[in-house]
Amino acid sequence: MKIVVINGSARKGNTQTAIEAFAKGSSGKHEVEMIAADKLQIAPCKGCDACECHKGCIDRDDSNPTIDKLTEADMILFATPVYWWGITAQTKLIIDKCYCRGMQLKEKKVGAIVIGGAPTDGIQYELIRKQFECMGEFLAWDMVFHKSYSASAGDELAQNTEVMAELEQLGASV
């Protein structure tokens, strides 16, 4: 199975650590490709509807090559830190551009890893979960998992051996 991971963080901290643990668990079993959202040049969706939800985006930036990778994947993993009670802007840009090929993203296996500084019973995690549930329902996604973790310091997640083992097992189980 080909898994494409969208890393919504611009830093090399807890989100990167979570992705690496997941990838370690799935190594040898699946092909894993990482996309660093902050390295992409993607213009915001203009809602022009020229794509007709299947033709691709008319913007001449990283939109189409990125969405091509998502349509070719068997599974998409969205990994994002919590910024202002939601996903990062970098993650949202990619999700918005998914509209240009939305019909080709139907019935994908999808996972989400969300990491924030607040305890995981905070409203921000529920808001993000609901957003993914709504997208998943619209696109008939198989939401394989949605995991939320609390970690503030840059190496806090890496120090939590229980969580690291859980993330590796998550990678091994898909």
Phi and psi restraints in degrees (value plus and minus 20) as a CYANA .aco file:
   2 LYS   PHI    -118.9   -78.9
   2 LYS   PSI     102.5   142.5
   3 ILE   PHI    -132.3   -92.3
   3 ILE   PSI     106.5   146.5
   4 VAL   PHI    -127.0   -87.0
   4 VAL   PSI     105.9   145.9
   5 VAL   PHI    -126.0   -86.0
   5 VAL   PSI     103.9   143.9
   6 ILE   PHI    -115.0   -75.0
   6 ILE   PSI      91.7   131.7
   7 ASN   PHI    -112.1   -72.1
   7 ASN   PSI      87.4   127.4
   8 GLY   PHI    -104.7   -64.7
   8 GLY   PSI     -15.5    24.5
   9 SER   PHI    -121.0   -81.0
   9 SER   PSI     121.9   161.9
  10 ALA   PHI    -109.9   -69.9
  10 ALA   PSI     -28.1    11.9
  11 ARG   PHI    -125.8   -85.8
  11 ARG   PSI     146.3   186.3
  12 LYS   PHI    -123.3   -83.3
  12 LYS   PSI      47.1    87.1
  13 GLY   PHI    -143.7  -103.7
  13 GLY   PSI    -151.5  -111.5
  14 ASN   PHI     -84.6   -44.6
  14 ASN   PSI     -57.2   -17.2
  15 THR   PHI     -85.5   -45.5
  15 THR   PSI     -65.1   -25.1
  16 GLN   PHI     -80.8   -40.8
  16 GLN   PSI     -61.9   -21.9
  17 THR   PHI     -80.7   -40.7
  17 THR   PSI     -63.5   -23.5
  18 ALA   PHI     -83.2   -43.2
  18 ALA   PSI     -63.2   -23.2
  19 ILE   PHI     -82.2   -42.2
  19 ILE   PSI     -65.0   -25.0
  20 GLU   PHI     -82.7   -42.7
  20 GLU   PSI     -58.7   -18.7
  21 ALA   PHI     -86.3   -46.3
  21 ALA   PSI     -63.8   -23.8
  22 PHE   PHI     -79.8   -39.8
  22 PHE   PSI     -67.1   -27.1
  23 ALA   PHI     -83.9   -43.9
  23 ALA   PSI     -57.4   -17.4
  24 LYS   PHI     -80.8   -40.8
  24 LYS   PSI     -62.6   -22.6
  25 GLY   PHI     -86.2   -46.2
  25 GLY   PSI     -51.7   -11.7
  26 SER   PHI    -115.5   -75.5
  26 SER   PSI     -23.0    17.0
  27 SER   PHI     -83.2   -43.2
  27 SER   PSI     123.8   163.8
  28 GLY   PHI      63.0   103.0
  28 GLY   PSI     -41.3    -1.3
  29 LYS   PHI    -123.6   -83.6
  29 LYS   PSI     -56.2   -16.2
  30 HIS   PHI    -155.8  -115.8
  30 HIS   PSI     136.8   176.8
  31 GLU   PHI    -107.6   -67.6
  31 GLU   PSI     104.7   144.7
  32 VAL   PHI    -138.6   -98.6
  32 VAL   PSI     105.1   145.1
  33 GLU   PHI    -136.5   -96.5
  33 GLU   PSI     111.2   151.2
  34 MET   PHI    -119.0   -79.0
  34 MET   PSI     117.9   157.9
  35 ILE   PHI    -140.4  -100.4
  35 ILE   PSI      98.2   138.2
  36 ALA   PHI    -107.5   -67.5
  36 ALA   PSI      82.7   122.7
  37 ALA   PHI     -77.6   -37.6
  37 ALA   PSI     -53.9   -13.9
  38 ASP   PHI     -92.5   -52.5
  38 ASP   PSI     -32.7     7.3
  39 LYS   PHI    -110.9   -70.9
  39 LYS   PSI     -28.7    11.3
  40 LEU   PHI    -106.9   -66.9
  40 LEU   PSI     129.9   169.9
  41 GLN   PHI    -125.9   -85.9
  41 GLN   PSI      76.7   116.7
  42 ILE   PHI    -147.4  -107.4
  42 ILE   PSI     101.8   141.8
  43 ALA   PHI     -97.9   -57.9
  43 ALA   PSI     129.0   169.0
  44 PRO   PHI     -81.0   -41.0
  44 PRO   PSI     128.6   168.6
  45 CYS   PHI     -82.6   -42.6
  45 CYS   PSI     114.0   154.0
  46 LYS   PHI    -116.9   -76.9
  46 LYS   PSI     -25.1    14.9
  47 GLY   PHI      46.3    86.3
  47 GLY   PSI       8.3    48.3
  48 CYS   PHI     -94.8   -54.8
  48 CYS   PSI     -41.2    -1.2
  49 ASP   PHI      45.3    85.3
  49 ASP   PSI      -6.0    34.0
  50 ALA   PHI     -84.2   -44.2
  50 ALA   PSI     -46.5    -6.5
  51 CYS   PHI     -92.2   -52.2
  51 CYS   PSI     -42.9    -2.9
  52 GLU   PHI      32.9    72.9
  52 GLU   PSI       6.9    46.9
  53 CYS   PHI      45.5    85.5
  53 CYS   PSI      -2.7    37.3
  54 HIS   PHI    -174.1  -134.1
  54 HIS   PSI     -33.8     6.2
  55 LYS   PHI    -108.5   -68.5
  55 LYS   PSI     -36.2     3.8
  56 GLY   PHI      79.5   119.5
  56 GLY   PSI     147.9   187.9
  57 CYS   PHI    -105.7   -65.7
  57 CYS   PSI     124.8   164.8
  58 ILE   PHI    -101.2   -61.2
  58 ILE   PSI     -33.0     7.0
  59 ASP   PHI     -86.9   -46.9
  59 ASP   PSI     118.2   158.2
  60 ARG   PHI    -118.0   -78.0
  60 ARG   PSI      51.9    91.9
  61 ASP   PHI    -159.8  -119.8
  61 ASP   PSI    -171.2  -131.2
  62 ASP   PHI    -105.5   -65.5
  62 ASP   PSI     -13.7    26.3
  63 SER   PHI     -79.0   -39.0
  63 SER   PSI     -79.0   -39.0
  64 ASN   PHI     -84.0   -44.0
  64 ASN   PSI     -66.2   -26.2
  65 PRO   PHI     -79.5   -39.5
  65 PRO   PSI     -55.1   -15.1
  66 THR   PHI     -89.8   -49.8
  66 THR   PSI     -67.3   -27.3
  67 ILE   PHI     -87.3   -47.3
  67 ILE   PSI     -52.4   -12.4
  68 ASP   PHI     -76.4   -36.4
  68 ASP   PSI     -64.2   -24.2
  69 LYS   PHI     -83.0   -43.0
  69 LYS   PSI     -58.0   -18.0
  70 LEU   PHI     -89.2   -49.2
  70 LEU   PSI     -60.2   -20.2
  71 THR   PHI     -89.2   -49.2
  71 THR   PSI     -49.6    -9.6
  72 GLU   PHI    -100.8   -60.8
  72 GLU   PSI     -36.4     3.6
  73 ALA   PHI     -96.2   -56.2
  73 ALA   PSI     131.9   171.9
  74 ASP   PHI    -105.7   -65.7
  74 ASP   PSI     -47.8    -7.8
  75 MET   PHI    -163.7  -123.7
  75 MET   PSI     124.2   164.2
  76 ILE   PHI    -138.6   -98.6
  76 ILE   PSI     110.6   150.6
  77 LEU   PHI    -133.3   -93.3
  77 LEU   PSI      99.5   139.5
  78 PHE   PHI    -116.5   -76.5
  78 PHE   PSI     101.1   141.1
  79 ALA   PHI    -141.8  -101.8
  79 ALA   PSI     102.7   142.7
  80 THR   PHI    -166.3  -126.3
  80 THR   PSI     122.0   162.0
  81 PRO   PHI     -96.7   -56.7
  81 PRO   PSI     145.6   185.6
  82 VAL   PHI    -108.4   -68.4
  82 VAL   PSI     103.3   143.3
  83 TYR   PHI    -142.4  -102.4
  83 TYR   PSI      98.5   138.5
  84 TRP   PHI      29.7    69.7
  84 TRP   PSI      32.8    72.8
  85 TRP   PHI      46.5    86.5
  85 TRP   PSI      -0.3    39.7
  86 GLY   PHI    -172.4  -132.4
  86 GLY   PSI    -192.8  -152.8
  87 ILE   PHI     -94.9   -54.9
  87 ILE   PSI     144.2   184.2
  88 THR   PHI     -90.3   -50.3
  88 THR   PSI     137.2   177.2
  89 ALA   PHI     -80.4   -40.4
  89 ALA   PSI     -56.2   -16.2
  90 GLN   PHI     -82.6   -42.6
  90 GLN   PSI     -62.0   -22.0
  91 THR   PHI     -86.0   -46.0
  91 THR   PSI     -63.5   -23.5
  92 LYS   PHI     -84.3   -44.3
  92 LYS   PSI     -57.2   -17.2
  93 LEU   PHI     -78.3   -38.3
  93 LEU   PSI     -64.8   -24.8
  94 ILE   PHI     -85.8   -45.8
  94 ILE   PSI     -64.6   -24.6
  95 ILE   PHI     -80.8   -40.8
  95 ILE   PSI     -64.5   -24.5
  96 ASP   PHI     -79.6   -39.6
  96 ASP   PSI     -60.7   -20.7
  97 LYS   PHI     -92.7   -52.7
  97 LYS   PSI     -34.2     5.8
  98 CYS   PHI     -80.4   -40.4
  98 CYS   PSI     -43.3    -3.3
  99 TYR   PHI     -75.4   -35.4
  99 TYR   PSI     -54.8   -14.8
 100 CYS   PHI     -85.3   -45.3
 100 CYS   PSI     -35.9     4.1
 101 ARG   PHI    -160.0  -120.0
 101 ARG   PSI       8.7    48.7
 102 GLY   PHI     -71.4   -31.4
 102 GLY   PSI     -61.3   -21.3
 103 MET   PHI     -85.3   -45.3
 103 MET   PSI     -44.2    -4.2
 104 GLN   PHI    -107.3   -67.3
 104 GLN   PSI     -23.8    16.2
 105 LEU   PHI    -121.8   -81.8
 105 LEU   PSI     -16.9    23.1
 106 LYS   PHI     -84.1   -44.1
 106 LYS   PSI     125.6   165.6
 107 GLU   PHI      42.7    82.7
 107 GLU   PSI       5.9    45.9
 108 LYS   PHI     -98.2   -58.2
 108 LYS   PSI     131.1   171.1
 109 LYS   PHI     -98.1   -58.1
 109 LYS   PSI     113.5   153.5
 110 VAL   PHI    -157.8  -117.8
 110 VAL   PSI     121.4   161.4
 111 GLY   PHI    -150.2  -110.2
 111 GLY   PSI     138.6   178.6
 112 ALA   PHI    -158.7  -118.7
 112 ALA   PSI     113.4   153.4
 113 ILE   PHI    -141.4  -101.4
 113 ILE   PSI     103.3   143.3
 114 VAL   PHI    -144.0  -104.0
 114 VAL   PSI     110.6   150.6
 115 ILE   PHI    -150.9  -110.9
 115 ILE   PSI     107.3   147.3
 116 GLY   PHI    -160.6  -120.6
 116 GLY   PSI     149.5   189.5
 117 GLY   PHI    -100.3   -60.3
 117 GLY   PSI     -40.6    -0.6
 118 ALA   PHI    -104.4   -64.4
 118 ALA   PSI     139.3   179.3
 119 PRO   PHI     -77.3   -37.3
 119 PRO   PSI     128.3   168.3
 120 THR   PHI     -90.5   -50.5
 120 THR   PSI     -23.9    16.1
 121 ASP   PHI    -109.4   -69.4
 121 ASP   PSI     -14.1    25.9
 122 GLY   PHI     -91.7   -51.7
 122 GLY   PSI     134.5   174.5
 123 ILE   PHI     -80.8   -40.8
 123 ILE   PSI     -49.8    -9.8
 124 GLN   PHI     -79.8   -39.8
 124 GLN   PSI     -57.0   -17.0
 125 TYR   PHI     -89.1   -49.1
 125 TYR   PSI     -58.0   -18.0
 126 GLU   PHI     -87.0   -47.0
 126 GLU   PSI     -60.8   -20.8
 127 LEU   PHI     -80.8   -40.8
 127 LEU   PSI     -64.0   -24.0
 128 ILE   PHI     -87.2   -47.2
 128 ILE   PSI     -62.6   -22.6
 129 ARG   PHI     -78.0   -38.0
 129 ARG   PSI     -66.0   -26.0
 130 LYS   PHI     -82.4   -42.4
 130 LYS   PSI     -59.1   -19.1
 131 GLN   PHI     -81.5   -41.5
 131 GLN   PSI     -66.2   -26.2
 132 PHE   PHI     -86.2   -46.2
 132 PHE   PSI     -57.4   -17.4
 133 GLU   PHI     -82.2   -42.2
 133 GLU   PSI     -62.4   -22.4
 134 CYS   PHI     -84.8   -44.8
 134 CYS   PSI     -65.3   -25.3
 135 MET   PHI     -82.5   -42.5
 135 MET   PSI     -63.1   -23.1
 136 GLY   PHI     -82.3   -42.3
 136 GLY   PSI     -60.3   -20.3
 137 GLU   PHI     -86.0   -46.0
 137 GLU   PSI     -64.1   -24.1
 138 PHE   PHI     -82.2   -42.2
 138 PHE   PSI     -61.1   -21.1
 139 LEU   PHI    -119.5   -79.5
 139 LEU   PSI      -9.3    30.7
 140 ALA   PHI      34.3    74.3
 140 ALA   PSI      19.5    59.5
 141 TRP   PHI     -90.3   -50.3
 141 TRP   PSI     127.8   167.8
 142 ASP   PHI    -112.7   -72.7
 142 ASP   PSI      74.9   114.9
 143 MET   PHI     -94.3   -54.3
 143 MET   PSI      75.7   115.7
 144 VAL   PHI     -86.5   -46.5
 144 VAL   PSI     -59.6   -19.6
 145 PHE   PHI    -183.3  -143.3
 145 PHE   PSI     137.5   177.5
 146 HIS   PHI    -161.6  -121.6
 146 HIS   PSI      89.8   129.8
 147 LYS   PHI    -136.9   -96.9
 147 LYS   PSI     117.0   157.0
 148 SER   PHI    -141.5  -101.5
 148 SER   PSI     118.5   158.5
 149 TYR   PHI    -154.8  -114.8
 149 TYR   PSI     128.5   168.5
 150 SER   PHI    -125.7   -85.7
 150 SER   PSI     104.7   144.7
 151 ALA   PHI    -179.8  -139.8
 151 ALA   PSI     105.6   145.6
 152 SER   PHI    -121.8   -81.8
 152 SER   PSI     -78.5   -38.5
 153 ALA   PHI     -84.5   -44.5
 153 ALA   PSI     127.9   167.9
 154 GLY   PHI     -75.9   -35.9
 154 GLY   PSI     -46.4    -6.4
 155 ASP   PHI    -134.2   -94.2
 155 ASP   PSI      -7.2    32.8
 156 GLU   PHI     -82.1   -42.1
 156 GLU   PSI     -62.5   -22.5
 157 LEU   PHI     -85.7   -45.7
 157 LEU   PSI     -61.1   -21.1
 158 ALA   PHI     -82.3   -42.3
 158 ALA   PSI     -47.2    -7.2
 159 GLN   PHI    -100.0   -60.0
 159 GLN   PSI     -34.1     5.9
 160 ASN   PHI    -112.5   -72.5
 160 ASN   PSI      73.8   113.8
 161 THR   PHI     -83.1   -43.1
 161 THR   PSI     -52.3   -12.3
 162 GLU   PHI     -85.0   -45.0
 162 GLU   PSI     -66.4   -26.4
 163 VAL   PHI     -87.2   -47.2
 163 VAL   PSI     -61.4   -21.4
 164 MET   PHI     -80.8   -40.8
 164 MET   PSI     -62.2   -22.2
 165 ALA   PHI     -84.1   -44.1
 165 ALA   PSI     -60.4   -20.4
 166 GLU   PHI     -81.6   -41.6
 166 GLU   PSI     -63.1   -23.1
 167 LEU   PHI     -86.6   -46.6
 167 LEU   PSI     -59.9   -19.9
 168 GLU   PHI     -82.9   -42.9
 168 GLU   PSI     -63.7   -23.7
 169 GLN   PHI     -83.9   -43.9
 169 GLN   PSI     -56.1   -16.1
 170 LEU   PHI     -80.8   -40.8
 170 LEU   PSI     -64.8   -24.8
 171 GLY   PHI     -83.6   -43.6
 171 GLY   PSI     -57.6   -17.6
 172 ALA   PHI     -92.4   -52.4
 172 ALA   PSI     -46.3    -6.3
 173 SER   PHI    -106.9   -66.9
 173 SER   PSI     -33.1     6.9
